Amino acid sequence: MSATEDTSRYALGHSDRELDRLSAQARVTDPITRQFFREAGITRGMRVLDVGSGAGDVALLLAELIGDTGEVVGVDRAPGALAVARARASSRRNVSFREGDPARMPFERGFDAVVGRYVLQFQPDPVAMLRALTRHLHPGGIVAFHELDWDGVQSFPPSPTYDQCCRWISETLRMLGAETRMGIKLHSTFVAAGLPAPSMRLGAVVGGGVNSADCLKLVTDLIETFLPDMGRLGVATAADIDIENLSDRISREVTSSNSVIVGRAEMGAWTRV
């Protein structure tokens, strides 16, 4: 997850550990994002603005879609994250990164698409941000965003530890000012920003029993990131979480009950302006 707001407003921060977590998350969620962007119309030769680039995961995914004849410009407010992104993209001449707020900064020429993943949920006014971003688009340009809805998580047969961890994450995010249901709110956000009603798709990371490792890691990694905040905000104590044994404990629980684990809802929305 990344954001273009001041880093103090971004709930997850930009530590080295968090950037590693983002890259691990990207390996699991990139196929969903790729499908959203393909359906949105992102294709070879386009010039694309990647909002809230963080360590560059989405920018590198976009580079595959737009090919050598296209261009990706990623923007973020976190210089540390951008340093990592630039190093990762050093061999790609058509991918560059800039520090700043893309809703306010100027660009030398327009874009064929403006996109972002897990960005709007951290904005104090996502409607205003979308409205401002559209000024960078050529006529007929694409606006496409991939966001989350934490109400989509579930397990069956129930895995109490997994379900509890997801509740802890959702509560912590809300208390830190993030929108935990941004995915389901994409339609109303696009329309309120004056954009045509978007097309939408729903995806999720799903696993069962011994094949649920990806789902569980997405959650346990976030718990570790949020551990200090959970204690400070009174969401859960270190003893409640037992982070040293959490991964093994939740894995044993899911495996023993042969539970199917459904991750947070991954929702995409796109339109042309």
C-alpha positions as CSV (number, residue, x, y, z in Angstrom):
1,M,0.0,0.0,0.0
2,S,1.2,3.5,-0.7
3,A,-0.1,7.0,-0.8
4,T,0.7,10.4,-2.2
5,E,-0.2,12.3,1.0
6,D,2.5,13.3,3.5
7,T,4.0,10.1,4.9
8,S,2.7,11.0,8.4
9,R,-0.8,10.5,7.0
10,Y,0.0,7.1,5.5
11,A,-1.0,4.4,8.0
12,L,1.6,1.9,7.1
13,G,4.7,4.1,6.8
14,H,7.7,3.5,4.5
15,S,10.2,1.6,6.5
16,D,12.5,-0.9,4.8
17,R,10.4,-3.7,6.3
18,E,7.2,-2.2,5.0
19,L,8.7,-1.8,1.5
20,D,9.6,-5.5,1.6
21,R,6.1,-6.3,2.7
22,L,4.7,-4.4,-0.2
23,S,6.9,-6.3,-2.7
24,A,5.8,-9.6,-1.1
25,Q,2.2,-8.5,-1.3
26,A,2.6,-7.5,-4.9
27,R,3.7,-11.0,-5.9
28,V,0.3,-12.2,-4.7
29,T,-1.9,-9.4,-5.9
30,D,-0.3,-8.4,-9.2
31,P,-2.3,-10.9,-11.3
32,I,-5.5,-9.3,-10.0
33,T,-4.2,-5.8,-10.8
34,R,-3.0,-6.8,-14.2
35,Q,-6.4,-8.2,-15.1
36,F,-8.1,-5.0,-14.0
37,F,-5.7,-2.8,-16.0
38,R,-6.0,-5.0,-19.1
39,E,-9.8,-4.8,-18.9
40,A,-9.5,-1.0,-18.4
41,G,-7.7,-0.7,-21.7
42,I,-4.1,-0.2,-20.6
43,T,-2.1,-1.4,-23.6
44,R,1.1,-1.0,-25.6
45,G,2.4,2.4,-26.4
46,M,0.5,4.3,-23.7
47,R,1.9,7.0,-21.4
48,V,0.6,6.1,-17.9
49,L,0.8,8.0,-14.6
50,D,1.1,5.7,-11.6
51,V,-0.2,7.5,-8.5
52,G,1.3,6.5,-5.1
53,S,4.1,4.4,-6.7
54,G,5.8,3.4,-3.4
55,A,8.6,1.0,-4.2
56,G,7.5,0.7,-7.9
57,D,5.6,-2.5,-7.9
58,V,2.7,-1.2,-10.0
59,A,5.0,0.8,-12.3
60,L,6.9,-2.3,-13.1
61,L,3.7,-4.2,-13.8
62,L,2.5,-1.4,-16.1
63,A,5.8,-1.5,-17.9
64,E,5.0,-5.0,-19.0
65,L,1.6,-3.9,-20.3
66,I,2.7,-0.8,-22.2
67,G,5.9,-2.3,-23.7
68,D,9.0,-0.5,-25.0
69,T,7.0,2.1,-26.9
70,G,5.1,3.3,-23.9
71,E,6.1,5.2,-20.8
72,V,5.3,5.0,-17.1
73,V,5.8,7.9,-14.8
74,G,5.4,7.0,-11.1
75,V,4.8,9.6,-8.4
76,D,5.0,9.4,-4.6
77,R,5.7,11.7,-1.6
78,A,8.2,9.3,0.1
79,P,11.8,9.8,-1.1
80,G,13.0,6.5,0.5
81,A,10.4,4.5,-1.3
82,L,11.2,6.3,-4.6
83,A,14.9,5.5,-4.2
84,V,14.0,1.8,-4.0
85,A,11.7,2.1,-7.0
86,R,14.4,3.8,-9.1
87,A,16.9,1.1,-8.3
88,R,14.5,-1.6,-9.3
89,A,13.6,0.1,-12.6
90,S,17.2,1.2,-13.4
91,S,17.3,-1.1,-16.5
92,R,14.0,0.2,-17.9
93,R,14.4,3.4,-19.9
94,N,10.7,4.0,-20.2
95,V,10.0,4.0,-16.4
96,S,10.7,7.1,-14.3
97,F,9.7,8.4,-10.9
98,R,9.1,11.8,-9.4
99,E,8.6,13.0,-5.9
100,G,5.5,15.1,-5.1
101,D,1.8,15.2,-5.2
102,P,0.5,14.2,-8.6
103,A,-2.8,16.0,-8.0
104,R,-0.9,19.3,-7.8
105,M,2.3,19.0,-9.7
106,P,2.7,19.9,-13.4
107,F,3.8,17.5,-16.1
108,E,5.4,18.5,-19.4
109,R,2.7,16.6,-21.4
110,G,-0.5,14.6,-20.8
111,F,-1.2,10.9,-20.1
112,D,-3.3,8.2,-21.8
113,A,-4.1,6.8,-18.3
114,V,-4.0,7.6,-14.6
115,V,-3.9,4.6,-12.3
116,G,-3.2,3.6,-8.7
117,R,-3.4,0.6,-6.4
118,Y,-4.3,0.9,-2.7
119,V,-4.0,4.7,-2.8
120,L,-7.5,6.3,-2.5
121,Q,-8.2,4.5,0.8
122,F,-5.5,6.7,2.4
123,Q,-6.6,10.0,1.0
124,P,-8.6,12.4,3.2
125,D,-10.6,13.5,0.1
126,P,-10.4,10.8,-2.6
127,V,-13.1,12.6,-4.7
128,A,-11.0,15.8,-4.9
129,M,-7.9,13.8,-5.7
130,L,-9.6,12.0,-8.6
131,R,-11.0,15.2,-9.9
132,A,-7.6,16.9,-9.8
133,L,-5.8,13.9,-11.5
134,T,-8.1,13.9,-14.5
135,R,-6.6,17.2,-15.7
136,H,-3.5,15.3,-16.6
137,L,-5.4,13.1,-19.1
138,H,-5.7,13.4,-22.9
139,P,-9.4,13.3,-24.1
140,G,-10.6,9.8,-23.9
141,G,-8.0,8.9,-21.3
142,I,-8.4,6.1,-18.7
143,V,-8.9,6.4,-15.0
144,A,-8.3,3.0,-13.2
145,F,-7.9,2.3,-9.5
146,H,-7.6,-1.0,-7.6
147,E,-8.7,-0.7,-3.9
148,L,-9.7,-3.0,-1.0
149,D,-12.8,-3.8,0.9
150,W,-12.0,-5.5,4.2
151,D,-15.6,-6.6,4.7
152,G,-14.9,-9.2,2.1
153,V,-12.8,-11.4,4.3
154,Q,-14.2,-14.7,5.6
155,S,-13.3,-18.3,6.4
156,F,-15.2,-21.6,6.3
157,P,-15.2,-23.6,8.4
158,P,-14.5,-20.6,10.6
159,S,-10.9,-20.0,11.5
160,P,-11.3,-17.8,14.7
161,T,-7.7,-16.6,14.7
162,Y,-7.7,-15.6,11.1
163,D,-11.1,-13.8,11.5
164,Q,-9.8,-12.0,14.6
165,C,-6.7,-10.9,12.9
166,C,-8.7,-9.4,10.1
167,R,-10.9,-7.6,12.6
168,W,-7.9,-6.2,14.3
169,I,-6.5,-4.9,11.0
170,S,-9.7,-3.3,10.0
171,E,-10.2,-1.6,13.3
172,T,-6.6,-0.3,13.3
173,L,-6.9,1.1,9.8
174,R,-10.1,2.9,10.7
175,M,-8.6,4.4,13.8
176,L,-5.7,5.6,11.7
177,G,-8.0,7.3,9.3
178,A,-8.0,4.9,6.4
179,E,-11.2,3.8,4.5
180,T,-11.5,0.1,4.9
181,R,-14.3,-0.1,2.4
182,M,-12.8,2.0,-0.4
183,G,-13.3,-0.8,-2.9
184,I,-17.1,-0.8,-2.6
185,K,-17.1,3.0,-2.6
186,L,-15.2,3.4,-5.9
187,H,-18.4,3.8,-7.9
188,S,-19.7,6.6,-5.8
189,T,-16.3,8.2,-5.6
190,F,-15.8,8.2,-9.4
191,V,-19.3,9.7,-10.0
192,A,-18.9,12.3,-7.2
193,A,-15.6,13.4,-9.0
194,G,-17.6,14.1,-12.1
195,L,-16.4,11.0,-14.0
196,P,-18.6,8.6,-16.0
197,A,-19.9,5.7,-14.0
198,P,-17.0,3.1,-13.9
199,S,-16.9,-0.5,-15.0
200,M,-16.0,-2.6,-12.0
201,R,-14.6,-6.1,-11.2
202,L,-14.2,-8.1,-8.0
203,G,-11.3,-10.4,-7.1
204,A,-9.8,-12.1,-4.1
205,V,-6.9,-14.2,-2.9
206,V,-8.4,-17.5,-1.8
207,G,-6.8,-20.7,-0.4
208,G,-7.9,-23.8,1.4
209,G,-6.2,-25.8,4.1
210,V,-2.5,-26.3,3.3
211,N,-2.8,-24.2,0.2
212,S,-3.8,-21.0,2.1
213,A,-0.3,-19.7,2.8
214,D,-0.6,-16.7,0.5
215,C,-3.8,-15.5,2.2
216,L,-2.4,-16.0,5.7
217,K,0.8,-14.2,5.0
218,L,-1.0,-11.1,3.7
219,V,-2.7,-10.9,7.1
220,T,0.1,-11.9,9.4
221,D,2.5,-9.5,7.7
222,L,0.1,-6.6,8.2
223,I,-0.4,-7.6,11.9
224,E,3.3,-7.4,12.4
225,T,3.4,-4.0,10.7
226,F,0.5,-2.7,12.9
227,L,1.7,-4.3,16.2
228,P,2.8,-1.0,17.8
229,D,-0.3,0.9,16.6
230,M,-2.6,-1.9,17.9
231,G,-1.1,-1.6,21.4
232,R,-1.1,2.2,21.3
233,L,-4.7,2.4,20.1
234,G,-6.0,-0.3,22.5
235,V,-7.0,-2.6,19.6
236,A,-5.1,-5.6,21.0
237,T,-2.2,-6.2,23.3
238,A,1.1,-7.9,22.4
239,A,0.0,-10.9,24.5
240,D,-3.3,-11.1,22.6
241,I,-1.5,-11.2,19.3
242,D,1.5,-13.3,20.3
243,I,3.4,-12.3,17.2
244,E,6.2,-14.8,17.6
245,N,3.8,-17.7,17.3
246,L,1.0,-16.2,15.3
247,S,2.0,-17.5,11.9
248,D,2.4,-21.1,13.1
249,R,-0.7,-20.9,15.2
250,I,-3.0,-19.6,12.5
251,S,-1.6,-22.1,9.9
252,R,-2.2,-25.1,12.2
253,E,-5.7,-23.9,12.9
254,V,-6.6,-23.5,9.2
255,T,-5.0,-26.8,8.3
256,S,-6.6,-28.8,11.1
257,S,-10.1,-27.6,10.1
258,N,-9.3,-27.6,6.4
259,S,-10.7,-24.1,6.2
260,V,-11.2,-22.1,3.0
261,I,-9.7,-18.6,3.6
262,V,-11.0,-15.7,1.6
263,G,-8.9,-12.6,1.6
264,R,-10.1,-9.0,1.6
265,A,-12.1,-8.0,-1.5
266,E,-9.9,-6.7,-4.3
267,M,-12.0,-4.3,-6.4
268,G,-11.1,-2.5,-9.6
269,A,-12.9,0.4,-11.2
270,W,-12.2,2.2,-14.5
271,T,-13.7,4.7,-16.9
272,R,-12.7,7.1,-19.7
273,V,-13.0,10.8,-19.6
